[in-house]
Amino acid sequence: MAKFNYMLYFLFYYCATTLIMNITMIGAKNFEEVGGIEVHIKEISKRLVDRGHRVNTIVNNMGRKTSHEVIDGINVYRVPYIHSRYTTKLSMLPSLLWKARKLETDIYHAHDVVGGFGSALFLNAKPLIYTAHGIGYVRSDWTPPIRLSLWTMEQIIFRKVDKLLTVDYQSKEILKRIRDDVQVIHNGVDLDRFKEKKDVPNEFNPDKLRVIFAGRLIPTKGAHLLIDSFNESNAELYIIGKGPEEEKLKKMIAKKDNVKFIGYVNDIVPYFQHADIFVLPSIYEGLPISLLEAMASSNACIATDIADISQRFKNGEELILVEPGNVDELSRALGDLINDEKKRRMLARNAKDKMKKDYDWDSIVDLIEGIYKETLNKAKKLSYRG
C-alpha cells in the first residue's frame, strides 16, 4: 500500500512539473493599453506560450466586434463593459467570470483588485495566484469610499488565494501583516524591444535636451511636481500618458514654454530611445516598468527615494534619487544633470548594464513558471489526501 501511495505521489508530481499548463490571466483592461499591468501580463504570457503552455486572457472589448483573437500566441477574449474610471472593471466582472469558467484552465492568475476579488469568490475550483501591483487602499488619490471598497476586496483576496505575489518590497511589508508567504516577483524589461533604433518623434525639439515623463496621469505619479520644478531654458520636458489629471496638467503646461504635453502614445519606444533624461517623480510607487524601460533605453534617470527603488539601484551611480514631493530638490537634480553630459552618460551606461544583468523577462518567467507548477502540485496532493 505504501508503495502504491508513493507511485501515485510520483505520478502527481510528474504531471505537475512536465505537462503543458492551461493558464488564464485576469486583470488587463485591454491589450491596447500600455499600463504596467498590461505590459506585465503580455510579457509573461508571450514567454509562457513560447514554452508550450496555453495562455488565455480576458479583457474588455473596447467597442470591437471580435470576441476572440490570438495575439502573440495568447488567446485574447473580449467581454462587454461600461467605460468609467470607477466602473470599467466592475461592469465587465460578470462576463469575465462567466468566460473564465467556460475556458479550459489549470490555474488562474489575477493581477487587479476587481478581477482578483471575483476570482477568489467564484473561481475557487482551480488554484488561484494573485499578483499585487501595488495596494489599492493605501493610494491617496482615491476617495475614502473607494479606498474602503478596495480594502474590503483586497482583504478577501489576500486571505483566499493559493499564492500571493507582489512586484515590490514596499507592498510585501504591508502584506506580511496578513500572511507570511508573500513572494516578490519584480517587473522586467524586454531588452530586444529597444535594440532597433526608431525615428525621432515629431514632437521632439532637435535643438534641446529632452526630458520625459511617461506614466498614468494621477496625483501619486507626481507629474504636477515635475512640471512645477522644471525651469531649464536649454531643455524641454515632455509629458506622456493619460489619466484623470490630464486637464489640470494641461493648464499648468500652458504657463510654461519649455514643457510640452504629448498625451497617450501607441508606441513608447522611440520616445525613450531619443530622450536624454527620464524622471519618475512619484509620491507612492513600487517598481514601475517605465523606469526599467527608460534604463534599458540608456536614459539618465531621476527618481524619488522610495524603498523599492533605493533598495535596488545605487544612488549617484545608476540613477539620481530625490526626496518624494520635494520640488526644490527635484529642480536642482534636473539642473545638475542637464548641465553635466559626462554624468548623464555614466548613469545611462550603468543603468543599462543593470537591466541586462538583473531584469530580463525570461529569468522572471522561470520563477513564475516554477510557482505555477509548485501550486498545482500542492493542490493535487491536497485533492488526493481529501
Order of alpha helices (4+ residues) and beta strands (2+ residues): alpha-beta-alpha-beta-beta-beta-alpha-beta-alpha-beta-alpha-beta-alpha-beta-beta-alpha-beta-alpha-beta-alpha-beta-alpha-beta-alpha-beta-alpha-alpha-alpha
